[in-house]
Amino acid sequence: MNPFGRAMKVLREEGPQELGVRTGRAFVRYGRVIRSEGWRSYASRGFAKLSQLAAVHRPSMLVREEDALAADWTRPGPQLASPITVKSGPIDIAWIMSPPGKESGGHQNLFRFIRYAEDAGHRCTIYLYDARTENSISIPDVRAMLAASEAFPDLKAEIRNYSAEGVHSSAQAIFATGWETAYPAFLDKSTARRLYFVQDFEASFYPLGSESLLAENTYRFGFYGITAGGWLSDKLAREYGMKTAHFDFAVDAERYHLTNTGRRNEIFFYARPVTARRAFEFGALALGDFARLRPDVTINLAGWDVSNWPLPFEYVNHSSLELSQLNKLYNRCAAGLVMSLSNMSLLPLELISAGVAPVVNDGPNNRLVSDNPFIEYVPASPRAVADRLVEVLERPDQPERAVAMSQSVSNTDWRESGKQFVEALERAMRG
């Protein structure tokens, strides 16, 4: 049944008061997306569902319509023909990104690698691109959010609004960082070399349609792609002919580490109902079956406030925790369910570092990112997932495996990934 039909059913069977309550809850949920993740998540996730309601005007896409029209990748402009080469020394980099949100993991990881570029001596400037209008983003507000969050590293980079004037004239490299930002990067009049920081296959974020097509086309722009993990690098090179390099996933062992060497009787689920590729409903099916098999086990949900979602099992709703709170929760759990339908999440290695066995849907998108032997790859069947969670929980050597897990990633460090990134950047710029 479509959303309009569901609304009419509630109106007929439960009355206008209940319909009003449910509608209010829906708007509260989408308001949380705006506050925590910014306009990009609101537009691409919240309105993707609300726009199906009858008589609701569809909002603008993440990319400005004039940019989508002007970016003819079949006939690239002269500014792309002979990009700048930097044979030695520091590189002046312009990073174009959507406005960051407090809980935007993609932005947090992006800022991590901008910091690595700065540490290597390169000069960085951040440009915020908003599809609604130019100069609509409050830079002081963004700065205040970044400063108040423990998830974002301090940067030297100046932050500016992106406008039709383009990036600063001395820029030698322009990084697109999300599909919508590839359009202004493509159109910018600068002869700076174009690069693409790719953290996921973003065309899969949407149903087949205009946005999926516009996102997919950005991989045909001729940019040099530096990707998170090998699956994306392989896919973009093989299917779109992109020149690519990748950096490996890693873990911050100072933040995520083993503190509990005893037996554990809790599990964790990365619950993101607003992020379709995290398969929240699928995970809920599996956990409902798990709860039937092991009703004595505490099920912890974190990643989003799920209090407005009816779930068929008892759970503890941790909502969105600060990073500093996660390790304590992880160390209570024997297993962690992390669904990843596109590029693998960063969570499996973080869980392993805390002695938690990550249960992950099997597929090349996950296996080509990490072959850690303690990741529990499972066929995408809710019953198979539930059975594996039970198996992990009931292993007689569970405490010993937790220690071995943590040790398996003890030498995995983001600084090595940062080194891989910087080397790929410099290779691309040297020509």
Summary of the structure (lengths in Angstrom):
residues: 431
radius of gyration: 22.4
end to end distance: 54.8
largest distance: 71.1
contacts: 1378
relative contact order: 0.11
helix: 45%
strand: 14%
